[in-house]
Amino acid sequence: MPWMVLEEMAAHQTKLYPVKYEAVTHTLDKLRALLPWELKSTLEPLDLERLMNHWRDVYGEIFEVIETSPEVLTYGRLALR
């Protein structure tokens, strides 16, 4: 698959992650407000690049990735205008 397609597929997999992360963070905050003791549960920092790298690796194991030439990238950008 072309490199650009790999990037789009990885981005698609990570698209909802920030929303889900925020929902969990909000839920933990609400729980903290209700508890009479300190909640020791934590959530690691939001790391979209780590998640993107995961999906790049997953798809890279399945498909052969073909590098996209600068000319194709430039043409694609011009065609979108």
PyMOL Python script that loads the backbone (N, CA, C, O; Angstrom):
from pymol import cmd

cmd.read_pdbstr("""\
ATOM      1  N   MET A   1       0.839  -1.168   0.000  1.00  0.00           N
ATOM      2  CA  MET A   1       0.000   0.000   0.000  1.00  0.00           C
ATOM      3  C   MET A   1       0.886   1.235   0.000  1.00  0.00           C
ATOM      4  O   MET A   1       1.983   1.200   0.559  1.00  0.00           O
ATOM      5  N   PRO A   2       0.448   2.306  -0.601  1.00  0.00           N
ATOM      6  CA  PRO A   2       1.213   3.552  -0.542  1.00  0.00           C
ATOM      7  C   PRO A   2       1.318   4.065   0.894  1.00  0.00           C
ATOM      8  O   PRO A   2       0.403   3.885   1.697  1.00  0.00           O
ATOM      9  N   TRP A   3       2.425   4.693   1.199  1.00  0.00           N
ATOM     10  CA  TRP A   3       2.680   5.232   2.534  1.00  0.00           C
ATOM     11  C   TRP A   3       1.540   6.129   3.004  1.00  0.00           C
ATOM     12  O   TRP A   3       1.147   6.081   4.170  1.00  0.00           O
ATOM     13  N   MET A   4       1.013   6.944   2.098  1.00  0.00           N
ATOM     14  CA  MET A   4      -0.042   7.880   2.465  1.00  0.00           C
ATOM     15  C   MET A   4      -1.303   7.130   2.902  1.00  0.00           C
ATOM     16  O   MET A   4      -2.003   7.579   3.810  1.00  0.00           O
ATOM     17  N   VAL A   5      -1.592   6.015   2.275  1.00  0.00           N
ATOM     18  CA  VAL A   5      -2.754   5.206   2.666  1.00  0.00           C
ATOM     19  C   VAL A   5      -2.530   4.636   4.064  1.00  0.00           C
ATOM     20  O   VAL A   5      -3.454   4.599   4.876  1.00  0.00           O
ATOM     21  N   LEU A   6      -1.314   4.197   4.345  1.00  0.00           N
ATOM     22  CA  LEU A   6      -0.978   3.713   5.681  1.00  0.00           C
ATOM     23  C   LEU A   6      -1.241   4.801   6.722  1.00  0.00           C
ATOM     24  O   LEU A   6      -1.821   4.527   7.773  1.00  0.00           O
ATOM     25  N   GLU A   7      -0.824   6.010   6.441  1.00  0.00           N
ATOM     26  CA  GLU A   7      -1.046   7.130   7.366  1.00  0.00           C
ATOM     27  C   GLU A   7      -2.532   7.392   7.575  1.00  0.00           C
ATOM     28  O   GLU A   7      -2.968   7.651   8.697  1.00  0.00           O
ATOM     29  N   GLU A   8      -3.306   7.324   6.499  1.00  0.00           N
ATOM     30  CA  GLU A   8      -4.742   7.556   6.612  1.00  0.00           C
ATOM     31  C   GLU A   8      -5.412   6.458   7.427  1.00  0.00           C
ATOM     32  O   GLU A   8      -6.306   6.745   8.223  1.00  0.00           O
ATOM     33  N   MET A   9      -5.001   5.215   7.245  1.00  0.00           N
ATOM     34  CA  MET A   9      -5.584   4.106   7.996  1.00  0.00           C
ATOM     35  C   MET A   9      -5.232   4.219   9.476  1.00  0.00           C
ATOM     36  O   MET A   9      -6.085   3.993  10.334  1.00  0.00           O
ATOM     37  N   ALA A  10      -3.988   4.565   9.781  1.00  0.00           N
ATOM     38  CA  ALA A  10      -3.582   4.740  11.179  1.00  0.00           C
ATOM     39  C   ALA A  10      -4.338   5.904  11.813  1.00  0.00           C
ATOM     40  O   ALA A  10      -4.770   5.816  12.963  1.00  0.00           O
ATOM     41  N   ALA A  11      -4.495   6.988  11.069  1.00  0.00           N
ATOM     42  CA  ALA A  11      -5.233   8.148  11.583  1.00  0.00           C
ATOM     43  C   ALA A  11      -6.695   7.793  11.842  1.00  0.00           C
ATOM     44  O   ALA A  11      -7.285   8.252  12.819  1.00  0.00           O
ATOM     45  N   HIS A  12      -7.269   6.984  10.976  1.00  0.00           N
ATOM     46  CA  HIS A  12      -8.659   6.562  11.159  1.00  0.00           C
ATOM     47  C   HIS A  12      -8.804   5.767  12.464  1.00  0.00           C
ATOM     48  O   HIS A  12      -9.785   5.936  13.188  1.00  0.00           O
ATOM     49  N   GLN A  13      -7.839   4.913  12.758  1.00  0.00           N
ATOM     50  CA  GLN A  13      -7.894   4.113  13.987  1.00  0.00           C
ATOM     51  C   GLN A  13      -7.759   4.977  15.237  1.00  0.00           C
ATOM     52  O   GLN A  13      -8.297   4.626  16.288  1.00  0.00           O
ATOM     53  N   THR A  14      -7.057   6.090  15.142  1.00  0.00           N
ATOM     54  CA  THR A  14      -6.817   6.936  16.321  1.00  0.00           C
ATOM     55  C   THR A  14      -7.817   8.086  16.448  1.00  0.00           C
ATOM     56  O   THR A  14      -7.791   8.822  17.435  1.00  0.00           O
ATOM     57  N   LYS A  15      -8.685   8.242  15.471  1.00  0.00           N
ATOM     58  CA  LYS A  15      -9.591   9.397  15.421  1.00  0.00           C
ATOM     59  C   LYS A  15     -10.447   9.546  16.681  1.00  0.00           C
ATOM     60  O   LYS A  15     -10.594  10.658  17.190  1.00  0.00           O
ATOM     61  N   LEU A  16     -11.000   8.479  17.180  1.00  0.00           N
ATOM     62  CA  LEU A  16     -11.904   8.561  18.326  1.00  0.00           C
ATOM     63  C   LEU A  16     -11.184   8.497  19.666  1.00  0.00           C
ATOM     64  O   LEU A  16     -11.798   8.718  20.710  1.00  0.00           O
ATOM     65  N   TYR A  17      -9.911   8.201  19.647  1.00  0.00           N
ATOM     66  CA  TYR A  17      -9.168   8.042  20.893  1.00  0.00           C
ATOM     67  C   TYR A  17      -9.224   9.272  21.797  1.00  0.00           C
ATOM     68  O   TYR A  17      -9.480   9.113  22.991  1.00  0.00           O
ATOM     69  N   PRO A  18      -8.999  10.489  21.297  1.00  0.00           N
ATOM     70  CA  PRO A  18      -9.068  11.665  22.189  1.00  0.00           C
ATOM     71  C   PRO A  18     -10.438  11.829  22.851  1.00  0.00           C
ATOM     72  O   PRO A  18     -10.514  12.229  24.013  1.00  0.00           O
ATOM     73  N   VAL A  19     -11.508  11.530  22.135  1.00  0.00           N
ATOM     74  CA  VAL A  19     -12.850  11.650  22.697  1.00  0.00           C
ATOM     75  C   VAL A  19     -13.046  10.627  23.812  1.00  0.00           C
ATOM     76  O   VAL A  19     -13.574  10.956  24.875  1.00  0.00           O
ATOM     77  N   LYS A  20     -12.625   9.399  23.572  1.00  0.00           N
ATOM     78  CA  LYS A  20     -12.751   8.344  24.584  1.00  0.00           C
ATOM     79  C   LYS A  20     -11.868   8.648  25.793  1.00  0.00           C
ATOM     80  O   LYS A  20     -12.270   8.431  26.936  1.00  0.00           O
ATOM     81  N   TYR A  21     -10.678   9.147  25.534  1.00  0.00           N
ATOM     82  CA  TYR A  21      -9.747   9.504  26.613  1.00  0.00           C
ATOM     83  C   TYR A  21     -10.367  10.595  27.495  1.00  0.00           C
ATOM     84  O   TYR A  21     -10.324  10.511  28.723  1.00  0.00           O
ATOM     85  N   GLU A  22     -10.934  11.599  26.865  1.00  0.00           N
ATOM     86  CA  GLU A  22     -11.569  12.698  27.607  1.00  0.00           C
ATOM     87  C   GLU A  22     -12.744  12.190  28.432  1.00  0.00           C
ATOM     88  O   GLU A  22     -12.956  12.646  29.555  1.00  0.00           O
ATOM     89  N   ALA A  23     -13.508  11.253  27.886  1.00  0.00           N
ATOM     90  CA  ALA A  23     -14.644  10.696  28.616  1.00  0.00           C
ATOM     91  C   ALA A  23     -14.177   9.964  29.874  1.00  0.00           C
ATOM     92  O   ALA A  23     -14.786  10.100  30.935  1.00  0.00           O
ATOM     93  N   VAL A  24     -13.106   9.196  29.757  1.00  0.00           N
ATOM     94  CA  VAL A  24     -12.574   8.477  30.921  1.00  0.00           C
ATOM     95  C   VAL A  24     -12.029   9.470  31.947  1.00  0.00           C
ATOM     96  O   VAL A  24     -12.256   9.313  33.146  1.00  0.00           O
ATOM     97  N   THR A  25     -11.318  10.481  31.482  1.00  0.00           N
ATOM     98  CA  THR A  25     -10.783  11.503  32.387  1.00  0.00           C
ATOM     99  C   THR A  25     -11.919  12.203  33.136  1.00  0.00           C
ATOM    100  O   THR A  25     -11.827  12.431  34.342  1.00  0.00           O
ATOM    101  N   HIS A  26     -12.976  12.538  32.420  1.00  0.00           N
ATOM    102  CA  HIS A  26     -14.136  13.202  33.030  1.00  0.00           C
ATOM    103  C   HIS A  26     -14.792  12.286  34.076  1.00  0.00           C
ATOM    104  O   HIS A  26     -15.172  12.735  35.157  1.00  0.00           O
ATOM    105  N   THR A  27     -14.914  11.012  33.739  1.00  0.00           N
ATOM    106  CA  THR A  27     -15.505  10.050  34.667  1.00  0.00           C
ATOM    107  C   THR A  27     -14.659   9.915  35.928  1.00  0.00           C
ATOM    108  O   THR A  27     -15.201   9.856  37.031  1.00  0.00           O
ATOM    109  N   LEU A  28     -13.346   9.865  35.778  1.00  0.00           N
ATOM    110  CA  LEU A  28     -12.465   9.795  36.949  1.00  0.00           C
ATOM    111  C   LEU A  28     -12.610  11.044  37.815  1.00  0.00           C
ATOM    112  O   LEU A  28     -12.610  10.950  39.043  1.00  0.00           O
ATOM    113  N   ASP A  29     -12.733  12.208  37.186  1.00  0.00           N
ATOM    114  CA  ASP A  29     -12.925  13.452  37.941  1.00  0.00           C
ATOM    115  C   ASP A  29     -14.234  13.421  38.723  1.00  0.00           C
ATOM    116  O   ASP A  29     -14.277  13.840  39.879  1.00  0.00           O
ATOM    117  N   LYS A  30     -15.295  12.929  38.100  1.00  0.00           N
ATOM    118  CA  LYS A  30     -16.585  12.835  38.788  1.00  0.00           C
ATOM    119  C   LYS A  30     -16.507  11.854  39.954  1.00  0.00           C
ATOM    120  O   LYS A  30     -17.083  12.102  41.013  1.00  0.00           O
ATOM    121  N   LEU A  31     -15.807  10.758  39.768  1.00  0.00           N
ATOM    122  CA  LEU A  31     -15.645   9.778  40.839  1.00  0.00           C
ATOM    123  C   LEU A  31     -14.844  10.354  41.998  1.00  0.00           C
ATOM    124  O   LEU A  31     -15.178  10.132  43.162  1.00  0.00           O
ATOM    125  N   ARG A  32     -13.782  11.097  41.675  1.00  0.00           N
ATOM    126  CA  ARG A  32     -12.979  11.744  42.719  1.00  0.00           C
ATOM    127  C   ARG A  32     -13.823  12.706  43.560  1.00  0.00           C
ATOM    128  O   ARG A  32     -13.641  12.805  44.773  1.00  0.00           O
ATOM    129  N   ALA A  33     -14.735  13.403  42.911  1.00  0.00           N
ATOM    130  CA  ALA A  33     -15.580  14.364  43.612  1.00  0.00           C
ATOM    131  C   ALA A  33     -16.556  13.671  44.566  1.00  0.00           C
ATOM    132  O   ALA A  33     -16.995  14.277  45.544  1.00  0.00           O
ATOM    133  N   LEU A  34     -16.893  12.439  44.298  1.00  0.00           N
ATOM    134  CA  LEU A  34     -17.846  11.703  45.129  1.00  0.00           C
ATOM    135  C   LEU A  34     -17.200  10.938  46.279  1.00  0.00           C
ATOM    136  O   LEU A  34     -17.824  10.728  47.319  1.00  0.00           O
ATOM    137  N   LEU A  35     -15.962  10.527  46.092  1.00  0.00           N
ATOM    138  CA  LEU A  35     -15.313   9.676  47.097  1.00  0.00           C
ATOM    139  C   LEU A  35     -14.803  10.482  48.286  1.00  0.00           C
ATOM    140  O   LEU A  35     -14.285  11.584  48.109  1.00  0.00           O
ATOM    141  N   PRO A  36     -14.944   9.942  49.499  1.00  0.00           N
ATOM    142  CA  PRO A  36     -14.399  10.620  50.675  1.00  0.00           C
ATOM    143  C   PRO A  36     -12.913  10.313  50.877  1.00  0.00           C
ATOM    144  O   PRO A  36     -12.328  10.767  51.860  1.00  0.00           O
ATOM    145  N   TRP A  37     -12.300   9.568  49.986  1.00  0.00           N
ATOM    146  CA  TRP A  37     -10.876   9.264  50.054  1.00  0.00           C
ATOM    147  C   TRP A  37     -10.234   9.544  48.699  1.00  0.00           C
ATOM    148  O   TRP A  37     -10.922   9.748  47.699  1.00  0.00           O
ATOM    149  N   GLU A  38      -8.920   9.550  48.686  1.00  0.00           N
ATOM    150  CA  GLU A  38      -8.180   9.836  47.447  1.00  0.00           C
ATOM    151  C   GLU A  38      -8.246   8.633  46.512  1.00  0.00           C
ATOM    152  O   GLU A  38      -7.964   7.504  46.913  1.00  0.00           O
ATOM    153  N   LEU A  39      -8.615   8.885  45.288  1.00  0.00           N
ATOM    154  CA  LEU A  39      -8.652   7.844  44.267  1.00  0.00           C
ATOM    155  C   LEU A  39      -7.243   7.650  43.727  1.00  0.00           C
ATOM    156  O   LEU A  39      -6.622   8.605  43.261  1.00  0.00           O
ATOM    157  N   LYS A  40      -6.742   6.448  43.783  1.00  0.00           N
ATOM    158  CA  LYS A  40      -5.373   6.188  43.349  1.00  0.00           C
ATOM    159  C   LYS A  40      -5.284   5.788  41.876  1.00  0.00           C
ATOM    160  O   LYS A  40      -4.184   5.639  41.345  1.00  0.00           O
ATOM    161  N   SER A  41      -6.395   5.619  41.231  1.00  0.00           N
ATOM    162  CA  SER A  41      -6.399   5.274  39.814  1.00  0.00           C
ATOM    163  C   SER A  41      -5.950   6.480  38.991  1.00  0.00           C
ATOM    164  O   SER A  41      -6.359   7.611  39.252  1.00  0.00           O
ATOM    165  N   THR A  42      -5.121   6.225  38.016  1.00  0.00           N
ATOM    166  CA  THR A  42      -4.667   7.291  37.124  1.00  0.00           C
ATOM    167  C   THR A  42      -4.733   6.807  35.680  1.00  0.00           C
ATOM    168  O   THR A  42      -4.878   5.616  35.402  1.00  0.00           O
ATOM    169  N   LEU A  43      -4.626   7.732  34.810  1.00  0.00           N
ATOM    170  CA  LEU A  43      -4.620   7.458  33.378  1.00  0.00           C
ATOM    171  C   LEU A  43      -3.341   8.048  32.814  1.00  0.00           C
ATOM    172  O   LEU A  43      -3.004   9.200  33.086  1.00  0.00           O
ATOM    173  N   GLU A  44      -2.632   7.253  32.027  1.00  0.00           N
ATOM    174  CA  GLU A  44      -1.397   7.799  31.460  1.00  0.00           C
ATOM    175  C   GLU A  44      -1.723   8.942  30.507  1.00  0.00           C
ATOM    176  O   GLU A  44      -2.841   9.016  29.996  1.00  0.00           O
ATOM    177  N   PRO A  45      -0.764   9.837  30.259  1.00  0.00           N
ATOM    178  CA  PRO A  45      -1.022  10.994  29.390  1.00  0.00           C
ATOM    179  C   PRO A  45      -1.456  10.575  27.982  1.00  0.00           C
ATOM    180  O   PRO A  45      -1.071   9.520  27.476  1.00  0.00           O
ATOM    181  N   LEU A  46      -2.252  11.418  27.384  1.00  0.00           N
ATOM    182  CA  LEU A  46      -2.708  11.207  26.015  1.00  0.00           C
ATOM    183  C   LEU A  46      -1.502  11.218  25.083  1.00  0.00           C
ATOM    184  O   LEU A  46      -0.733  12.180  25.084  1.00  0.00           O
ATOM    185  N   ASP A  47      -1.325  10.166  24.288  1.00  0.00           N
ATOM    186  CA  ASP A  47      -0.160  10.038  23.411  1.00  0.00           C
ATOM    187  C   ASP A  47      -0.611   9.521  22.043  1.00  0.00           C
ATOM    188  O   ASP A  47      -0.543   8.324  21.762  1.00  0.00           O
ATOM    189  N   LEU A  48      -1.065  10.436  21.213  1.00  0.00           N
ATOM    190  CA  LEU A  48      -1.553  10.057  19.890  1.00  0.00           C
ATOM    191  C   LEU A  48      -0.455   9.497  18.997  1.00  0.00           C
ATOM    192  O   LEU A  48      -0.706   8.595  18.198  1.00  0.00           O
ATOM    193  N   GLU A  49       0.742  10.016  19.123  1.00  0.00           N
ATOM    194  CA  GLU A  49       1.840   9.525  18.277  1.00  0.00           C
ATOM    195  C   GLU A  49       2.149   8.058  18.596  1.00  0.00           C
ATOM    196  O   GLU A  49       2.427   7.265  17.697  1.00  0.00           O
ATOM    197  N   ARG A  50       2.098   7.714  19.866  1.00  0.00           N
ATOM    198  CA  ARG A  50       2.316   6.314  20.265  1.00  0.00           C
ATOM    199  C   ARG A  50       1.252   5.414  19.645  1.00  0.00           C
ATOM    200  O   ARG A  50       1.569   4.336  19.141  1.00  0.00           O
ATOM    201  N   LEU A  51      -0.007   5.849  19.680  1.00  0.00           N
ATOM    202  CA  LEU A  51      -1.088   5.067  19.093  1.00  0.00           C
ATOM    203  C   LEU A  51      -0.943   4.988  17.574  1.00  0.00           C
ATOM    204  O   LEU A  51      -1.158   3.929  16.984  1.00  0.00           O
ATOM    205  N   MET A  52      -0.580   6.101  16.941  1.00  0.00           N
ATOM    206  CA  MET A  52      -0.342   6.084  15.490  1.00  0.00           C
ATOM    207  C   MET A  52       0.772   5.099  15.143  1.00  0.00           C
ATOM    208  O   MET A  52       0.652   4.333  14.187  1.00  0.00           O
ATOM    209  N   ASN A  53       1.847   5.121  15.915  1.00  0.00           N
ATOM    210  CA  ASN A  53       2.955   4.194  15.663  1.00  0.00           C
ATOM    211  C   ASN A  53       2.517   2.744  15.812  1.00  0.00           C
ATOM    212  O   ASN A  53       2.949   1.874  15.055  1.00  0.00           O
ATOM    213  N   HIS A  54       1.660   2.490  16.789  1.00  0.00           N
ATOM    214  CA  HIS A  54       1.138   1.130  16.961  1.00  0.00           C
ATOM    215  C   HIS A  54       0.436   0.672  15.688  1.00  0.00           C
ATOM    216  O   HIS A  54       0.712  -0.414  15.178  1.00  0.00           O
ATOM    217  N   TRP A  55      -0.479   1.505  15.173  1.00  0.00           N
ATOM    218  CA  TRP A  55      -1.229   1.118  13.984  1.00  0.00           C
ATOM    219  C   TRP A  55      -0.357   1.073  12.735  1.00  0.00           C
ATOM    220  O   TRP A  55      -0.592   0.258  11.843  1.00  0.00           O
ATOM    221  N   ARG A  56       0.641   1.938  12.667  1.00  0.00           N
ATOM    222  CA  ARG A  56       1.594   1.839  11.543  1.00  0.00           C
ATOM    223  C   ARG A  56       2.292   0.479  11.570  1.00  0.00           C
ATOM    224  O   ARG A  56       2.462  -0.163  10.534  1.00  0.00           O
ATOM    225  N   ASP A  57       2.691   0.052  12.764  1.00  0.00           N
ATOM    226  CA  ASP A  57       3.361  -1.247  12.908  1.00  0.00           C
ATOM    227  C   ASP A  57       2.425  -2.399  12.547  1.00  0.00           C
ATOM    228  O   ASP A  57       2.821  -3.335  11.852  1.00  0.00           O
ATOM    229  N   VAL A  58       1.180  -2.322  13.023  1.00  0.00           N
ATOM    230  CA  VAL A  58       0.206  -3.380  12.732  1.00  0.00           C
ATOM    231  C   VAL A  58      -0.007  -3.497  11.228  1.00  0.00           C
ATOM    232  O   VAL A  58       0.087  -4.588  10.665  1.00  0.00           O
ATOM    233  N   TYR A  59      -0.293  -2.372  10.582  1.00  0.00           N
ATOM    234  CA  TYR A  59      -0.526  -2.414   9.137  1.00  0.00           C
ATOM    235  C   TYR A  59       0.752  -2.724   8.367  1.00  0.00           C
ATOM    236  O   TYR A  59       0.697  -3.345   7.306  1.00  0.00           O
ATOM    237  N   GLY A  60       1.893  -2.303   8.884  1.00  0.00           N
ATOM    238  CA  GLY A  60       3.169  -2.607   8.241  1.00  0.00           C
ATOM    239  C   GLY A  60       3.479  -4.090   8.236  1.00  0.00           C
ATOM    240  O   GLY A  60       4.190  -4.569   7.353  1.00  0.00           O
ATOM    241  N   GLU A  61       2.954  -4.830   9.214  1.00  0.00           N
ATOM    242  CA  GLU A  61       3.115  -6.281   9.260  1.00  0.00           C
ATOM    243  C   GLU A  61       2.226  -6.978   8.224  1.00  0.00           C
ATOM    244  O   GLU A  61       2.546  -8.070   7.756  1.00  0.00           O
ATOM    245  N   ILE A  62       1.120  -6.342   7.878  1.00  0.00           N
ATOM    246  CA  ILE A  62       0.152  -6.949   6.959  1.00  0.00           C
ATOM    247  C   ILE A  62       0.455  -6.596   5.508  1.00  0.00           C
ATOM    248  O   ILE A  62       0.375  -7.450   4.625  1.00  0.00           O
ATOM    249  N   PHE A  63       0.804  -5.333   5.267  1.00  0.00           N
ATOM    250  CA  PHE A  63       0.984  -4.833   3.913  1.00  0.00           C
ATOM    251  C   PHE A  63       2.422  -4.390   3.668  1.00  0.00           C
ATOM    252  O   PHE A  63       3.126  -3.976   4.589  1.00  0.00           O
ATOM    253  N   GLU A  64       2.832  -4.484   2.437  1.00  0.00           N
ATOM    254  CA  GLU A  64       4.107  -3.884   2.047  1.00  0.00           C
ATOM    255  C   GLU A  64       3.839  -2.401   1.810  1.00  0.00           C
ATOM    256  O   GLU A  64       2.947  -2.036   1.044  1.00  0.00           O
ATOM    257  N   VAL A  65       4.616  -1.559   2.471  1.00  0.00           N
ATOM    258  CA  VAL A  65       4.418  -0.115   2.357  1.00  0.00           C
ATOM    259  C   VAL A  65       5.336   0.430   1.272  1.00  0.00           C
ATOM    260  O   VAL A  65       6.544   0.195   1.284  1.00  0.00           O
ATOM    261  N   ILE A  66       4.745   1.155   0.341  1.00  0.00           N
ATOM    262  CA  ILE A  66       5.482   1.756  -0.767  1.00  0.00           C
ATOM    263  C   ILE A  66       5.618   3.245  -0.462  1.00  0.00           C
ATOM    264  O   ILE A  66       4.623   3.933  -0.235  1.00  0.00           O
ATOM    265  N   GLU A  67       6.839   3.729  -0.460  1.00  0.00           N
ATOM    266  CA  GLU A  67       7.067   5.158  -0.203  1.00  0.00           C
ATOM    267  C   GLU A  67       6.414   5.989  -1.301  1.00  0.00           C
ATOM    268  O   GLU A  67       6.439   5.620  -2.475  1.00  0.00           O
ATOM    269  N   THR A  68       5.840   7.094  -0.912  1.00  0.00           N
ATOM    270  CA  THR A  68       5.193   8.002  -1.850  1.00  0.00           C
ATOM    271  C   THR A  68       6.185   9.075  -2.267  1.00  0.00           C
ATOM    272  O   THR A  68       6.821   9.704  -1.421  1.00  0.00           O
ATOM    273  N   SER A  69       6.314   9.280  -3.557  1.00  0.00           N
ATOM    274  CA  SER A  69       7.285  10.256  -4.048  1.00  0.00           C
ATOM    275  C   SER A  69       6.819  11.672  -3.750  1.00  0.00           C
ATOM    276  O   SER A  69       5.618  11.920  -3.648  1.00  0.00           O
ATOM    277  N   PRO A  70       7.761  12.610  -3.609  1.00  0.00           N
ATOM    278  CA  PRO A  70       7.383  14.019  -3.381  1.00  0.00           C
ATOM    279  C   PRO A  70       6.509  14.585  -4.503  1.00  0.00           C
ATOM    280  O   PRO A  70       5.651  15.433  -4.256  1.00  0.00           O
ATOM    281  N   GLU A  71       6.729  14.115  -5.735  1.00  0.00           N
ATOM    282  CA  GLU A  71       5.932  14.606  -6.857  1.00  0.00           C
ATOM    283  C   GLU A  71       4.462  14.224  -6.696  1.00  0.00           C
ATOM    284  O   GLU A  71       3.573  15.029  -6.973  1.00  0.00           O
ATOM    285  N   VAL A  72       4.214  13.004  -6.251  1.00  0.00           N
ATOM    286  CA  VAL A  72       2.841  12.546  -6.059  1.00  0.00           C
ATOM    287  C   VAL A  72       2.187  13.326  -4.932  1.00  0.00           C
ATOM    288  O   VAL A  72       1.023  13.714  -5.035  1.00  0.00           O
ATOM    289  N   LEU A  73       2.932  13.560  -3.851  1.00  0.00           N
ATOM    290  CA  LEU A  73       2.386  14.328  -2.737  1.00  0.00           C
ATOM    291  C   LEU A  73       2.031  15.739  -3.177  1.00  0.00           C
ATOM    292  O   LEU A  73       0.973  16.255  -2.820  1.00  0.00           O
ATOM    293  N   THR A  74       2.913  16.366  -3.953  1.00  0.00           N
ATOM    294  CA  THR A  74       2.669  17.724  -4.431  1.00  0.00           C
ATOM    295  C   THR A  74       1.466  17.750  -5.359  1.00  0.00           C
ATOM    296  O   THR A  74       0.610  18.627  -5.243  1.00  0.00           O
ATOM    297  N   TYR A  75       1.395  16.798  -6.279  1.00  0.00           N
ATOM    298  CA  TYR A  75       0.259  16.739  -7.196  1.00  0.00           C
ATOM    299  C   TYR A  75      -1.042  16.536  -6.433  1.00  0.00           C
ATOM    300  O   TYR A  75      -2.053  17.162  -6.753  1.00  0.00           O
ATOM    301  N   GLY A  76      -1.026  15.664  -5.424  1.00  0.00           N
ATOM    302  CA  GLY A  76      -2.222  15.414  -4.623  1.00  0.00           C
ATOM    303  C   GLY A  76      -2.685  16.668  -3.907  1.00  0.00           C
ATOM    304  O   GLY A  76      -3.886  16.930  -3.834  1.00  0.00           O
ATOM    305  N   ARG A  77      -1.754  17.447  -3.378  1.00  0.00           N
ATOM    306  CA  ARG A  77      -2.108  18.683  -2.689  1.00  0.00           C
ATOM    307  C   ARG A  77      -2.707  19.691  -3.664  1.00  0.00           C
ATOM    308  O   ARG A  77      -3.674  20.381  -3.341  1.00  0.00           O
ATOM    309  N   LEU A  78      -2.118  19.772  -4.869  1.00  0.00           N
ATOM    310  CA  LEU A  78      -2.623  20.723  -5.861  1.00  0.00           C
ATOM    311  C   LEU A  78      -4.004  20.319  -6.352  1.00  0.00           C
ATOM    312  O   LEU A  78      -4.851  21.174  -6.608  1.00  0.00           O
ATOM    313  N   ALA A  79      -4.234  19.007  -6.484  1.00  0.00           N
ATOM    314  CA  ALA A  79      -5.523  18.523  -6.970  1.00  0.00           C
ATOM    315  C   ALA A  79      -6.631  18.780  -5.966  1.00  0.00           C
ATOM    316  O   ALA A  79      -7.795  18.903  -6.347  1.00  0.00           O
ATOM    317  N   LEU A  80      -6.290  18.860  -4.705  1.00  0.00           N
ATOM    318  CA  LEU A  80      -7.302  19.088  -3.661  1.00  0.00           C
ATOM    319  C   LEU A  80      -7.736  20.539  -3.578  1.00  0.00           C
ATOM    320  O   LEU A  80      -8.774  20.832  -2.984  1.00  0.00           O
ATOM    321  N   ARG A  81      -6.988  21.437  -4.146  1.00  0.00           N
ATOM    322  CA  ARG A  81      -7.316  22.865  -4.060  1.00  0.00           C
ATOM    323  C   ARG A  81      -8.478  23.241  -4.912  1.00  0.00           C
ATOM    324  O   ARG A  81      -8.869  24.408  -4.942  1.00  0.00           O
TER     325      ARG A  81
END
""", "prot")
cmd.dss("prot")
cmd.show_as("cartoon", "prot")
cmd.util.cbc("prot")
cmd.orient("prot")
